[in-house]
Amino acid sequence: MPGKTAEGWAGRDFFLSSKSMLKAIDYQTGKVRWTANTEGRGGQFGILTTAGHLLFTADSSANLVALDAATGKTLWHMYPGGSLGTGPLTYELDGRQYVIFPVDGVVYAFSLPERSAH
């Protein structure tokens, strides 16, 4: 088209016109269980789910977020003041579970609440 740049879909307009969302799909039925829409431009953030039914990721505003894996409800969020370098990771130390997020040159570690023994 006259006056259009040659960038097209593969160019920078991809992030200007994309929509970012997270969908939970039931693997047995293929039906969408919930969708979490995020405002802003699209992003490529890692996702971590835990046996405690938590989902950790980042939103398109670079907030670290924890969601209820069953409903998609946001349970917690925090702006770490930088860009996420990779997806969240988890580890256990002395019986306590931690989630870590690398952000710019800093690694944030958060301990998860201890689960009851019953």
Number of C-alpha atoms within 10 A of each C-alpha: 5 4 5 7 8 9 10 10 10 9 11 10 11 14 15 11 11 12 15 16 14 14 12 16 13 11 8 6 8 9 10 11 13 16 14 16 14 16 12 15 15 18 17 13 16 14 14 14 17 12 7 11 11 17 21 26 23 23 24 18 14 19 18 19 16 20 19 16 18 12 13 19 14 15 11 12 16 11 13 16 10 13 14 23 15 15 17 22 16 15 12 11 8 5 8 12 16 16 17 16 22 18 18 13 10 12 12 13 15 12 14 13 10 9 9 5 4 3
